[in-house]
Amino acid sequence: MSTEQLHEAMRLMLLSRAIDDRLIKMQRLGRVGVYGPVSGQEAAVVGSAMALDPRRDWIVPASREQPAWLRHGLPLEKLFAIYMGKLNYSVIPDGVNLLPRQQSIGAQLPHAAGLAWALKIRKVRAAVAVYLGEGASSEGDFHEAANLAGVMRVPLVFLLINNRYAISTPVKKQSAASGFSARAAGYGFPGVEVDGNDLLAVYSATTEAVQRALSGGGPSLLALNTYRLGFHNTSDNPSEYREASEVSEAASQDPVERTRRLMTEAGIWSPAREAAANQEIRDLVEEAQKLASGYPRPGPEAVFDHVYATRPRRLERQRTERVDGIE
């Protein structure tokens, strides 16, 4: 990474932490339904996102890759609108190569394979990066997507973020494999284990996988090994299934602190620069929340909007019956 890229990556990780803090508080106040923080996984998310070209490549997210969405072009106020349920104002803008976040575990994976296949059929030189947790790799959707991707040699990068828990289920109860990257061999493409707390290692591995996809080499699976420092989401109590000593040990590898130390030792980061970045971030978060809060609540018609480019007659009839009360 260049110095400029490192500055961008550090700012994104700090922004991610600020967003986590704000949306968790909003959830506790009843202004957000549920929220899954990124805390502890920032290097895995940001390092991989930095290897993508937003003008060319696509991101298919799971549910906690917020800094990647922003880096790819999603406006911050739309991110807040998503979590605040302002459906009509959380639509991904035209020209932003991003699919909607997916709360249903693994359901985004066949979509990603289909998107990558479509790009190949159309001879569009672009890569698709799909995020998933290690728990999602136990779903049937993963097998179907990986098998199709391998057979058709589509330009797809599976970014498997192994944070060691599928909600409360530890890795040892999820898989007997030596590592999650080993699963790739069964589908005919390479898999790589990566230190997911090392920003540069993630960036390097993802860059190589993207270049492989663009050159016609087919898919790759990157197992980005990290740790979820906080809860799975705001409905979770991780102290029920994790020891405090385990969390403390993992915190010693905090990716934000590791990146801060790396950049400081290189002479390209300082407390003064970070203070200035944090002030800018506070202003951005405040303004985004203010804008999203001002959006009106969606009416019943929002359930039917933004599903099809042109609504089929069946759905149009249902919309009319629901909105206008016409039998």
C-alpha positions in Angstrom: 0.0 0.0 0.0 1.1 3.6 -0.7 1.1 6.1 2.1 -2.1 7.6 0.7 -3.8 4.2 0.7 -2.7 3.6 4.3 -4.1 6.9 5.4 -7.4 6.0 3.6 -7.5 2.6 5.3 -6.8 4.0 8.8 -9.5 6.6 8.3 -12.0 3.9 7.3 -11.2 1.8 10.3 -11.6 4.8 12.6 -14.8 5.7 10.9 -16.0 2.1 11.3 -15.5 2.3 15.1 -17.3 5.6 15.3 -20.3 4.1 13.3 -20.3 1.1 15.6 -20.4 3.4 18.7 -23.2 5.6 17.3 -25.5 2.9 16.0 -25.1 0.7 19.1 -26.2 3.8 21.2 -29.1 4.4 18.8 -30.2 0.8 19.1 -30.2 1.0 22.9 -32.4 4.1 22.5 -34.9 2.2 20.3 -34.0 4.1 17.2 -32.4 1.1 15.4 -33.8 -2.4 15.4 -30.6 -4.5 15.5 -27.0 -3.8 14.7 -23.9 -6.0 14.2 -20.6 -4.2 14.9 -17.4 -4.6 12.9 -15.2 -4.2 16.0 -12.1 -6.5 15.7 -12.7 -7.3 12.0 -11.7 -3.9 10.6 -8.4 -5.1 8.9 -10.2 -8.0 7.2 -13.0 -5.8 5.9 -11.0 -2.6 5.0 -7.9 -4.5 3.7 -10.0 -6.5 1.3 -12.1 -3.5 0.2 -9.0 -1.5 -0.6 -7.9 -4.2 -3.1 -11.1 -3.6 -5.2 -11.8 -0.9 -7.8 -15.2 0.6 -7.1 -15.5 1.7 -10.7 -15.1 -1.9 -11.9 -15.6 -4.5 -9.2 -18.7 -5.6 -7.3 -19.2 -6.2 -3.6 -21.8 -8.6 -2.3 -22.0 -8.1 1.4 -23.1 -10.2 4.3 -24.2 -8.0 7.2 -21.2 -6.4 8.9 -18.9 -4.9 6.2 -19.9 -1.3 6.7 -16.5 0.4 5.9 -16.3 -1.6 2.7 -19.8 -0.4 1.6 -18.7 3.2 2.2 -15.4 2.8 0.4 -17.3 1.4 -2.6 -19.5 4.5 -2.8 -22.5 4.1 -0.5 -23.2 7.5 1.1 -23.0 7.5 4.9 -26.5 8.8 5.4 -27.8 5.9 3.4 -26.0 3.5 5.7 -27.8 5.1 8.6 -31.1 5.0 6.8 -30.6 1.2 6.2 -30.4 0.5 9.9 -33.1 3.0 10.8 -35.6 1.3 8.5 -36.0 4.2 6.1 -36.4 1.9 3.2 -37.1 4.4 0.4 -33.9 6.4 1.3 -31.6 3.4 1.7 -31.6 2.4 -1.9 -28.2 1.9 -3.4 -27.5 4.7 -5.9 -27.1 4.0 -9.6 -23.4 3.4 -10.4 -22.5 2.0 -7.0 -21.5 -1.6 -7.6 -22.9 -3.0 -4.4 -25.7 -5.4 -3.5 -27.9 -4.9 -0.4 -26.7 -6.3 2.9 -28.0 -9.8 3.7 -29.2 -10.8 7.1 -30.1 -14.3 6.1 -27.0 -16.4 6.6 -25.4 -17.5 3.3 -28.2 -16.3 1.1 -26.0 -13.8 -0.7 -23.6 -16.5 -2.0 -25.6 -17.9 -4.9 -26.4 -14.3 -5.9 -22.7 -13.5 -6.0 -21.9 -16.6 -8.1 -24.7 -15.6 -10.5 -23.5 -12.0 -10.7 -19.9 -13.1 -11.4 -21.2 -15.6 -14.1 -23.2 -12.8 -15.7 -20.1 -10.6 -15.9 -18.2 -13.4 -17.6 -21.0 -14.1 -20.1 -21.1 -10.4 -21.0 -17.3 -10.3 -21.2 -17.1 -7.5 -18.6 -13.7 -7.4 -17.1 -14.6 -7.1 -13.4 -14.4 -9.1 -10.2 -17.0 -9.9 -7.6 -16.1 -10.0 -3.9 -18.5 -11.8 -1.6 -18.2 -11.6 2.2 -19.3 -14.4 4.5 -18.6 -15.6 8.0 -17.2 -19.0 8.7 -20.7 -20.1 9.9 -22.1 -19.3 6.5 -19.6 -21.8 5.0 -21.6 -24.6 6.7 -24.7 -23.6 4.8 -25.9 -25.4 1.7 -25.8 -22.0 -0.2 -22.0 -22.0 0.2 -21.7 -25.4 -1.4 -23.9 -24.5 -4.3 -22.3 -21.2 -4.9 -18.7 -22.5 -4.6 -19.5 -25.5 -6.8 -21.0 -23.4 -9.6 -18.2 -20.8 -9.3 -15.6 -23.5 -9.7 -17.2 -25.3 -12.6 -17.9 -22.1 -14.5 -14.6 -20.4 -13.5 -16.3 -17.2 -12.7 -14.4 -14.1 -11.4 -15.4 -14.4 -7.8 -13.5 -13.9 -4.6 -14.9 -15.6 -1.5 -13.9 -13.4 1.5 -14.5 -15.7 4.4 -14.1 -13.8 7.7 -13.4 -16.3 10.4 -14.1 -14.5 13.6 -14.1 -17.8 15.5 -17.8 -17.8 16.4 -21.0 -18.4 14.4 -23.0 -16.3 16.9 -22.3 -18.6 19.9 -20.9 -21.7 18.1 -17.1 -21.9 18.3 -15.1 -23.0 15.3 -14.2 -26.4 16.7 -17.9 -27.3 16.6 -18.3 -26.0 13.1 -15.6 -27.8 11.1 -13.0 -30.6 11.5 -10.9 -29.1 8.7 -7.4 -27.8 9.4 -8.6 -24.4 8.1 -11.5 -23.0 6.2 -9.4 -22.4 3.1 -9.1 -26.2 2.7 -12.7 -26.3 1.5 -11.7 -24.6 -1.7 -9.9 -27.7 -3.0 -13.1 -29.6 -3.3 -14.4 -27.0 -5.7 -11.3 -26.8 -7.9 -9.9 -23.4 -7.0 -7.3 -22.2 -4.5 -7.8 -21.3 -0.9 -5.5 -19.3 1.3 -5.2 -18.8 5.1 -4.6 -15.1 5.9 -3.9 -13.2 9.1 -7.1 -11.2 9.1 -5.8 -8.7 11.7 -2.9 -7.7 9.4 -4.2 -5.0 7.0 -1.3 -5.4 4.5 -1.6 -9.2 4.4 -5.3 -9.0 3.7 -4.7 -6.3 1.0 -2.0 -8.4 -0.6 -3.9 -11.7 -0.7 -7.1 -10.0 -2.0 -5.2 -8.1 -4.7 -3.7 -11.4 -5.9 -7.1 -13.1 -5.9 -8.7 -10.2 -7.8 -6.0 -10.2 -10.4 -6.5 -14.0 -10.8 -10.2 -13.4 -11.3 -9.6 -10.6 -13.9 -7.2 -12.7 -15.8 -9.7 -15.6 -16.3 -8.2 -17.8 -13.6 -11.5 -18.2 -11.8 -12.5 -18.0 -8.1 -10.5 -18.0 -4.9 -11.3 -18.5 -1.3 -9.5 -16.3 1.3 -10.0 -17.4 5.0 -9.3 -14.1 6.9 -8.7 -15.2 10.4 -9.7 -12.6 13.0 -11.8 -12.2 16.1 -15.1 -10.5 16.9 -14.2 -8.3 19.9 -17.8 -7.4 20.7 -21.1 -9.1 20.4 -22.5 -10.8 17.3 -25.3 -8.2 17.3 -27.2 -6.1 19.8 -29.4 -9.0 20.7 -26.4 -11.1 21.8 -24.6 -11.6 25.1 -21.1 -13.0 24.3 -20.2 -13.4 28.0 -22.6 -16.4 28.0 -20.2 -18.4 25.8 -16.8 -16.7 25.8 -14.3 -16.3 28.6 -13.0 -12.8 29.4 -9.4 -14.0 29.2 -10.0 -15.2 25.6 -11.4 -11.8 24.6 -8.5 -10.0 26.4 -5.9 -12.1 24.5 -7.6 -11.4 21.2 -7.7 -7.7 22.0 -3.9 -7.7 22.0 -4.1 -8.2 18.2 -6.6 -5.4 17.7 -6.2 -4.6 14.0 -6.7 -0.8 14.5 -3.9 -0.7 17.1 -1.7 -2.9 14.9 -2.2 -0.6 11.9 -1.7 2.5 14.1 1.6 1.1 15.4 2.8 0.2 11.9 2.1 3.6 10.5 3.5 5.5 13.5 6.8 3.5 13.3 6.9 4.3 9.6 6.5 8.0 10.4 3.3 8.5 8.5 0.9 8.7 11.5 0.7 10.7 14.7 -1.6 11.5 17.5 -2.3 14.9 16.0 -3.2 13.4 12.7 -5.5 10.9 14.4 -7.2 13.6 16.4 -7.9 15.6 13.3 -9.3 12.5 11.5 -11.5 11.7 14.5 -12.9 15.2 14.6 -13.8 15.0 10.9 -15.4 11.6 11.5 -17.5 12.9 14.4 -18.8 15.7 12.1 -19.6 13.3 9.3 -21.4 10.8 11.6 -23.4 13.6 13.2 -24.5 15.0 9.8 -25.3 11.5 8.4 -27.5 10.7 11.4 -29.2 14.0 11.2 -30.0 13.5 7.5 -31.3 10.0 8.0 -33.4 11.0 11.0 -35.1 13.6 8.9 -36.3 11.1 6.3 -39.9 10.2 6.6 -40.9 6.7 7.8 -41.8 4.4 4.9 -45.5 3.6 4.2 -46.8 0.1 3.3 -46.0 0.7 -0.3 -42.3 0.5 0.5 -42.6 -3.3 0.8 -43.4 -3.5 -2.9 -40.9 -0.9 -4.2 -37.3 -1.5 -5.3 -37.9 -5.2 -5.8 -38.5 -5.4 -9.6 -37.4 -2.9 -12.2 -41.0 -3.3 -13.5 -43.5 -4.7 -11.1 -45.4 -7.7 -12.4 -49.2 -7.5 -12.5 -49.6 -9.8 -9.6 -47.4 -7.7 -7.4 -49.0 -4.5 -8.7 -52.4 -5.9 -7.7 -51.2 -6.8 -4.2 -49.7 -3.3 -3.8 -53.0 -1.7 -4.8 -55.0 -3.9 -2.4 -52.6 -3.2 0.5 -52.1 0.6 -0.1 -55.5 1.6 -1.3 -57.6 -1.0 0.5 -59.2 -2.1 -2.8 -60.4 -5.7 -2.8 
